[in-house]
Amino acid sequence: MTITEQVAKNIIRKLLKGQDYRIEVVTLINAEFLQFAIDFFKRIVDAKLKSKNITIDWYKKEFLNPSLPARDIAINAGLNKKTIHNMFNSSTKEIVIDASNEHYDSLYETIKNLVETEHDLDLTLTIKFKGVSVDLNVSESLIVINTLAVKRAELRGGLWSTAGKRVEKPLMQTLCKLYEVPNSNYAIKIKGRVVQDADFEREVDFYLVKGKNRYKCEVKLMGRGNPESADAVIARDSKVFVADKLSKTNKKQLDSLGVEWVELRNDKGFQRFEIVLNNLKIPHGKLTSNIDEKLRKIFVEIFSR
């Protein structure tokens, strides 16, 4: 579950054009979920055919098998490792197995009671693969549907939470290179050390540098911000705030704090970065007229390292 380089490039392009980048993340979620669903259905066909007893136990035996990775066991039981960790302050495999089995049994009883109550409900899920088909009854179908829903939620939460972090560094590098900021005037900090380049997937702090001054930059790919958004800037002692959207309240707060800001979701919104550079007295050049060609060269430089 990663934000690929190509997705990162697409997100940056859309941000610089003042467009909504979210479709890129949604597309990635769809692709990963659909691939999971196909693989999951294939395993269901195989597990059901191998089962000697046509009962719901075939699912538990196959999909909550202790030999599976802990993350898979949790998802198949209708949970995820993060939820288990929050519940037990631990997500060791032993705890995941115990929690998953307990939750699965509870889920199955809930579904069983629901099916007994809804007498008129008749549902059969038929899965065909390589000419072989299996039928799932109402209870089995609801178990499968629930697992798919949990997996979709896990993918959605994971990818949305990492999208901003994975794009933060290459976005700031791109802005600096578009304005030809010298390499000596920006830096990336990773785990206490300052470097000029880093793996784009790692969480980083980005700084604009002028002499002995290091101005911390923060990127938030959020929607229309709320008044509390400035609190994060205060807590992290940031001097530059780059966001997808900013409310009027956000901008007033940032101005009052002396924090430079850039709102990307505006026509030519990223060009306010030049004002930031001027205010901080960071040396830079002029923006090229052929931005697309410049971006192509920048991406080769950034993502090939």
DOZA-676652 format. One record per residue (C-alpha): residue in one letter; x, y, z. Coordinates in Angstrom, 3 decimals, decimal comma. Example, Ala and Ser with C-alpha at 12.3 -4.5 7.8 and 13.67 -1.06 7.14 Angstrom:
BEGIN
r:px:py:pz
A:12,300:-4,500:7,800
S:13,670:-1,060:7,140
# end
This chain:
BEGIN
r:px:py:pz
M:0,000:0,000:0,000
T:2,143:2,855:-1,248
I:1,953:6,186:-3,004
T:3,930:5,364:-6,137
E:6,303:7,796:-7,806
Q:3,904:8,262:-10,719
V:1,017:9,067:-8,370
A:3,245:11,540:-6,514
K:4,120:13,237:-9,813
N:0,445:13,416:-10,809
I:-0,509:14,905:-7,442
I:2,192:17,584:-7,701
R:1,131:18,501:-11,245
K:-2,484:18,909:-10,164
L:-1,524:20,946:-7,098
L:0,578:23,327:-9,191
K:-2,303:23,739:-11,636
G:-4,728:24,523:-8,808
Q:-6,661:21,321:-9,450
D:-8,055:18,765:-7,011
Y:-5,488:16,006:-6,502
R:-7,830:13,627:-4,690
I:-8,827:11,652:-7,773
E:-5,255:10,331:-7,902
V:-5,555:8,831:-4,417
V:-9,067:7,540:-5,119
T:-7,843:5,863:-8,310
L:-5,047:4,161:-6,364
I:-7,491:3,011:-3,675
N:-9,794:1,589:-6,360
A:-6,967:-0,256:-8,085
E:-5,641:-1,828:-4,885
F:-9,109:-2,718:-3,607
L:-10,258:-4,334:-6,847
Q:-7,066:-6,394:-7,012
F:-7,622:-7,495:-3,413
A:-11,244:-8,404:-4,182
I:-10,257:-10,550:-7,173
D:-7,545:-12,374:-5,205
F:-9,919:-12,799:-2,268
F:-12,633:-14,333:-4,470
K:-10,111:-16,781:-5,951
R:-9,100:-17,885:-2,472
I:-12,760:-18,298:-1,497
V:-13,360:-20,630:-4,435
D:-10,299:-22,669:-3,519
A:-11,158:-22,796:0,201
K:-14,793:-23,719:-0,356
L:-13,902:-26,519:-2,757
K:-11,353:-27,943:-0,309
S:-13,838:-27,905:2,561
K:-15,189:-31,334:3,457
N:-17,921:-29,934:5,656
I:-20,119:-27,356:3,989
T:-20,402:-25,070:7,020
I:-19,176:-21,596:7,866
D:-16,151:-23,266:9,542
W:-14,449:-23,456:6,152
Y:-14,032:-19,677:6,187
K:-12,616:-19,530:9,697
K:-10,265:-22,441:9,056
E:-8,883:-20,939:5,844
F:-8,976:-17,191:6,457
L:-8,191:-17,034:10,177
N:-5,417:-19,598:9,852
P:-2,605:-18,716:12,325
S:-0,041:-19,274:9,559
L:-1,329:-16,194:7,715
P:0,196:-12,747:8,321
A:-1,376:-10,993:11,325
R:-2,668:-8,157:9,149
D:-4,534:-10,604:6,880
I:-6,040:-12,486:9,811
A:-7,392:-9,245:11,269
I:-8,908:-8,089:7,971
N:-10,503:-11,485:7,296
A:-12,102:-11,354:10,747
G:-13,561:-7,920:10,074
L:-10,951:-5,910:11,996
N:-7,643:-4,227:11,265
K:-4,362:-4,162:13,183
K:-4,685:-0,493:14,083
T:-8,039:-1,106:15,772
I:-6,626:-4,098:17,643
H:-3,632:-2,057:18,774
N:-5,934:0,693:20,047
M:-7,994:-1,903:21,927
F:-5,114:-3,795:23,553
N:-2,182:-1,366:23,313
S:-0,410:-4,073:21,353
S:-0,670:-5,786:17,993
T:1,568:-8,804:18,409
K:0,494:-11,770:16,333
E:-0,784:-13,644:19,380
I:-3,024:-10,759:20,367
V:-4,193:-10,284:16,768
I:-5,121:-13,973:16,504
D:-7,047:-13,975:19,800
A:-8,848:-10,711:19,063
S:-9,671:-11,777:15,513
N:-11,131:-15,118:16,557
E:-13,211:-13,521:19,281
H:-14,479:-10,825:16,947
Y:-15,222:-13,309:14,178
D:-17,300:-15,498:16,488
S:-19,237:-12,453:17,659
L:-19,738:-11,270:14,084
Y:-20,956:-14,664:12,975
E:-23,493:-14,813:15,818
T:-24,743:-11,349:14,883
I:-25,149:-12,383:11,255
K:-26,809:-15,654:12,262
N:-29,358:-13,817:14,426
L:-29,979:-11,302:11,642
V:-30,595:-14,042:9,090
E:-32,984:-15,834:11,441
T:-34,883:-12,605:11,972
E:-35,065:-11,667:8,289
H:-36,959:-14,759:7,131
D:-37,766:-13,331:3,713
L:-34,172:-12,499:2,834
D:-32,638:-14,856:0,292
L:-29,146:-14,126:-0,929
T:-26,749:-16,349:-2,840
L:-23,332:-15,141:-3,962
T:-21,973:-17,221:-6,830
I:-18,278:-17,013:-7,664
K:-16,937:-18,624:-10,819
F:-13,270:-19,141:-11,612
K:-11,755:-21,226:-14,419
G:-15,049:-22,949:-15,092
V:-15,587:-23,870:-11,443
S:-18,236:-22,137:-9,349
V:-19,184:-22,079:-5,677
D:-22,307:-20,698:-4,038
L:-22,247:-18,819:-0,757
N:-25,387:-18,691:1,377
V:-26,654:-15,576:3,145
S:-24,381:-15,887:6,180
E:-21,294:-16,660:4,121
S:-22,055:-13,831:1,711
L:-22,417:-11,310:4,538
I:-19,107:-12,448:6,056
V:-17,394:-11,912:2,695
I:-19,074:-8,546:2,108
N:-18,026:-7,383:5,570
T:-14,408:-8,386:4,924
L:-14,381:-6,444:1,662
A:-15,806:-3,383:3,425
V:-13,144:-3,540:6,139
K:-10,364:-3,911:3,580
R:-11,651:-0,936:1,600
A:-11,742:1,164:4,775
E:-8,194:0,114:5,667
L:-6,882:1,027:2,224
R:-8,727:4,328:2,262
G:-7,465:5,341:5,694
G:-3,912:4,259:5,013
L:-3,514:5,935:1,649
W:-5,178:9,213:2,631
S:-3,079:9,473:5,784
T:0,176:8,932:3,898
A:-0,546:10,934:0,736
G:0,459:14,266:2,227
K:3,590:12,893:3,903
R:4,786:11,148:0,758
V:4,323:14,247:-1,403
E:5,635:16,844:1,061
K:9,333:16,625:0,193
P:9,102:16,347:-3,627
L:6,516:19,151:-3,691
M:8,798:21,530:-1,796
Q:11,778:20,481:-3,911
T:9,742:21,117:-7,046
L:8,768:24,611:-5,902
C:12,390:25,421:-5,119
K:13,633:24,105:-8,449
L:10,905:25,902:-10,403
Y:12,243:29,150:-8,944
E:15,872:28,035:-9,236
V:16,578:28,314:-5,527
P:20,243:27,302:-4,992
N:20,729:23,918:-3,330
S:22,479:25,640:-0,429
N:19,288:27,563:0,358
Y:17,070:24,616:1,205
A:17,562:21,443:3,200
I:15,779:18,280:4,251
K:15,996:16,915:7,759
I:15,531:13,220:8,434
K:15,782:11,748:11,928
G:17,954:14,531:13,243
R:20,296:14,926:10,303
V:20,228:17,431:7,452
V:20,655:16,219:3,877
Q:20,115:17,631:0,418
D:18,171:14,660:-0,904
A:16,216:11,730:0,499
D:13,858:8,897:-0,325
F:10,625:10,648:-1,282
E:8,533:8,156:0,693
R:10,094:9,027:4,047
E:8,582:11,557:6,408
V:10,737:14,677:6,416
D:11,023:18,254:7,589
F:11,853:20,776:4,892
Y:13,736:24,030:5,465
L:14,472:27,158:3,490
V:17,908:28,420:4,445
K:19,293:31,961:4,549
G:22,654:32,283:6,255
K:22,253:30,959:9,780
N:18,465:31,067:9,540
R:16,611:27,828:8,824
Y:12,925:28,397:8,110
K:10,826:25,300:8,657
C:8,231:24,578:5,962
E:5,060:22,581:6,546
V:2,803:21,056:3,891
K:-0,839:20,168:4,567
L:-2,872:18,746:1,728
M:-6,123:19,386:3,552
G:-9,451:20,712:2,398
R:-10,759:24,097:3,503
G:-9,012:24,533:6,819
N:-10,551:25,293:10,192
P:-9,334:27,899:12,698
E:-7,405:25,241:14,637
S:-5,140:24,590:11,648
A:-2,781:27,335:12,750
D:-2,263:25,519:16,036
A:-0,235:22,849:14,235
V:1,972:25,550:12,737
I:2,572:27,044:16,192
A:3,336:23,647:17,709
R:5,858:22,777:15,001
D:7,361:26,274:14,923
S:6,910:26,508:11,151
K:7,738:29,662:9,229
V:6,210:28,616:5,884
F:2,851:26,900:5,465
V:1,913:25,357:2,090
A:-1,652:24,045:1,873
D:-4,157:22,772:-0,650
K:-6,837:25,134:0,673
L:-6,888:27,858:3,300
S:-9,896:29,657:4,717
K:-9,908:33,424:5,251
T:-9,590:32,716:8,960
N:-6,538:30,550:8,335
K:-4,866:33,300:6,335
K:-5,588:35,940:8,988
Q:-4,181:33,672:11,679
L:-1,047:32,925:9,707
D:-0,520:36,597:8,869
S:-0,899:37,531:12,529
L:1,691:34,902:13,453
G:4,138:36,130:10,838
V:3,940:32,817:8,997
E:4,388:32,875:5,223
W:1,739:30,852:3,376
V:0,891:29,455:-0,046
E:-2,598:28,286:-1,036
L:-2,254:25,905:-3,974
R:-5,947:25,594:-4,887
N:-6,057:28,946:-6,622
D:-5,341:29,993:-10,165
K:-1,540:30,232:-10,193
G:-1,708:29,738:-6,435
F:1,761:28,204:-6,212
Q:3,252:31,413:-7,608
R:2,782:33,004:-4,204
F:5,877:30,991:-3,307
E:7,892:33,777:-4,980
I:6,472:36,251:-2,434
V:7,544:33,876:0,325
L:11,072:33,699:-1,105
N:11,244:37,475:-1,403
N:9,996:38,045:2,160
L:12,540:35,583:3,545
K:15,260:37,010:1,279
I:15,954:33,579:-0,221
P:17,888:33,943:-3,514
H:15,988:32,640:-6,536
G:15,414:33,083:-10,242
K:12,360:33,843:-12,334
L:9,643:31,318:-13,141
T:10,012:29,827:-16,605
S:7,189:30,250:-19,117
N:7,281:26,554:-20,073
I:6,387:25,030:-16,722
D:5,426:21,599:-18,089
E:8,834:21,103:-19,708
K:10,552:22,358:-16,564
L:8,533:19,921:-14,445
R:9,542:17,018:-16,652
K:13,222:17,789:-16,059
I:12,695:18,389:-12,333
F:10,914:15,061:-11,878
V:13,747:13,215:-13,646
E:16,182:14,829:-11,209
I:14,086:14,317:-8,058
F:12,709:10,836:-8,597
S:15,754:9,224:-10,219
R:17,879:9,520:-7,106
# end
